Amino acid sequence: MENLFSELSAKWPCAFVARTEAGKFTGGLISEKYLANLDSAGKGPEGRIRCGRKIVYPVAEFVKWLEKRSAVVPGRKQKSEAAQ
């Protein structure tokens, strides 16, 4: 799982991820509004920076936050496997 998010950060062209670009960074996993709600509840990524009206996150902190919130979902067993 960690390699997946590291690959995202390696391809990102900037040292920061703007809150408005969170969806683009994650491929649609996290929306701007959801991230804003998490920030207001104190559950968003650490190290956020306000620059004018924009909120940005250091890429490394954003990736760390994604890794903490993510887990691999185990595959489901086929019905024939479950019956055995």
CYANA upper distance limits for C-alpha pairs under 8 A (distance plus 0.5 A):
  1 MET  CA      5 PHE  CA      7.45
  1 MET  CA     67 GLU  CA      7.89
  1 MET  CA     70 SER  CA      8.36
  1 MET  CA     71 ALA  CA      7.96
  1 MET  CA     72 VAL  CA      7.69
  2 GLU  CA      6 SER  CA      6.68
  2 GLU  CA     67 GLU  CA      6.94
  3 ASN  CA      7 GLU  CA      6.54
  4 LEU  CA      8 LEU  CA      7.06
  5 PHE  CA      9 SER  CA      6.88
  5 PHE  CA     63 VAL  CA      6.53
  5 PHE  CA     66 LEU  CA      8.08
  5 PHE  CA     67 GLU  CA      7.76
  6 SER  CA     10 ALA  CA      6.66
  6 SER  CA     63 VAL  CA      7.69
  7 GLU  CA     11 LYS  CA      6.83
  8 LEU  CA     12 TRP  CA      6.79
  8 LEU  CA     25 PHE  CA      7.52
  8 LEU  CA     26 THR  CA      8.11
  9 SER  CA     59 VAL  CA      6.92
  9 SER  CA     60 ALA  CA      7.99
  9 SER  CA     63 VAL  CA      7.67
 12 TRP  CA     25 PHE  CA      7.88
 14 CYS  CA     59 VAL  CA      8.48
 15 ALA  CA     58 PRO  CA      6.56
 15 ALA  CA     59 VAL  CA      6.19
 16 PHE  CA     56 VAL  CA      6.50
 16 PHE  CA     57 TYR  CA      5.84
 16 PHE  CA     58 PRO  CA      4.96
 16 PHE  CA     59 VAL  CA      5.53
 17 VAL  CA     21 GLU  CA      6.79
 17 VAL  CA     22 ALA  CA      6.99
 17 VAL  CA     25 PHE  CA      7.94
 17 VAL  CA     56 VAL  CA      5.91
 17 VAL  CA     57 TYR  CA      5.70
 17 VAL  CA     58 PRO  CA      6.83
 17 VAL  CA     59 VAL  CA      6.34
 17 VAL  CA     62 PHE  CA      8.08
 18 ALA  CA     22 ALA  CA      6.94
 18 ALA  CA     54 LYS  CA      7.53
 18 ALA  CA     55 ILE  CA      6.36
 18 ALA  CA     56 VAL  CA      4.60
 18 ALA  CA     57 TYR  CA      6.81
 19 ARG  CA     32 GLU  CA      6.09
 19 ARG  CA     35 LEU  CA      7.64
 19 ARG  CA     36 ALA  CA      8.22
 19 ARG  CA     54 LYS  CA      7.89
 19 ARG  CA     55 ILE  CA      6.13
 19 ARG  CA     56 VAL  CA      6.16
 19 ARG  CA     57 TYR  CA      7.85
 20 THR  CA     31 SER  CA      8.50
 20 THR  CA     32 GLU  CA      5.81
 21 GLU  CA     25 PHE  CA      6.69
 21 GLU  CA     32 GLU  CA      7.84
 22 ALA  CA     26 THR  CA      6.63
 22 ALA  CA     28 GLY  CA      8.28
 22 ALA  CA     30 ILE  CA      6.68
 22 ALA  CA     31 SER  CA      6.80
 22 ALA  CA     32 GLU  CA      6.67
 23 GLY  CA     27 GLY  CA      6.21
 23 GLY  CA     28 GLY  CA      4.84
 23 GLY  CA     29 LEU  CA      6.73
 23 GLY  CA     30 ILE  CA      5.76
 23 GLY  CA     31 SER  CA      5.57
 23 GLY  CA     32 GLU  CA      7.20
 24 LYS  CA     28 GLY  CA      6.60
 26 THR  CA     30 ILE  CA      6.91
 30 ILE  CA     34 TYR  CA      7.19
 30 ILE  CA     35 LEU  CA      7.28
 31 SER  CA     35 LEU  CA      6.69
 32 GLU  CA     36 ALA  CA      6.71
 33 LYS  CA     37 ASN  CA      6.74
 34 TYR  CA     38 LEU  CA      6.75
 35 LEU  CA     39 ASP  CA      6.61
 35 LEU  CA     44 GLY  CA      6.98
 36 ALA  CA     40 SER  CA      6.76
 36 ALA  CA     44 GLY  CA      8.30
 37 ASN  CA     41 ALA  CA      6.86
 38 LEU  CA     42 GLY  CA      6.71
 38 LEU  CA     43 LYS  CA      5.40
 38 LEU  CA     44 GLY  CA      5.40
 39 ASP  CA     43 LYS  CA      6.06
 39 ASP  CA     44 GLY  CA      4.84
 39 ASP  CA     45 PRO  CA      7.91
 40 SER  CA     44 GLY  CA      8.35
 44 GLY  CA     65 TRP  CA      8.11
 45 PRO  CA     57 TYR  CA      7.67
 45 PRO  CA     61 GLU  CA      6.82
 45 PRO  CA     62 PHE  CA      6.13
 45 PRO  CA     65 TRP  CA      5.93
 46 GLU  CA     57 TYR  CA      8.08
 46 GLU  CA     61 GLU  CA      6.64
 46 GLU  CA     62 PHE  CA      8.04
 46 GLU  CA     65 TRP  CA      8.19
 47 GLY  CA     57 TYR  CA      6.71
 47 GLY  CA     58 PRO  CA      7.25
 47 GLY  CA     61 GLU  CA      7.37
 48 ARG  CA     55 ILE  CA      7.05
 48 ARG  CA     56 VAL  CA      6.14
 48 ARG  CA     57 TYR  CA      5.11
 48 ARG  CA     58 PRO  CA      7.60
 49 ILE  CA     55 ILE  CA      6.10
 49 ILE  CA     56 VAL  CA      5.74
 49 ILE  CA     57 TYR  CA      6.74
 50 ARG  CA     54 LYS  CA      6.20
 50 ARG  CA     55 ILE  CA      5.09
 50 ARG  CA     56 VAL  CA      6.93
 51 CYS  CA     55 ILE  CA      6.80
 51 CYS  CA     56 VAL  CA      8.03
 57 TYR  CA     61 GLU  CA      7.33
 57 TYR  CA     62 PHE  CA      6.64
 58 PRO  CA     62 PHE  CA      6.70
 59 VAL  CA     63 VAL  CA      6.58
 60 ALA  CA     64 LYS  CA      6.66
 61 GLU  CA     65 TRP  CA      6.62
 62 PHE  CA     66 LEU  CA      6.73
 63 VAL  CA     67 GLU  CA      6.67
 64 LYS  CA     68 LYS  CA      6.83
 65 TRP  CA     69 ARG  CA      6.91
 66 LEU  CA     70 SER  CA      6.67
 67 GLU  CA     71 ALA  CA      8.34
 77 LYS  CA     81 GLU  CA      6.57
 77 LYS  CA     82 ALA  CA      6.70
 78 GLN  CA     82 ALA  CA      6.81
 79 LYS  CA     83 ALA  CA      6.75
 80 SER  CA     84 GLN  CA      7.15
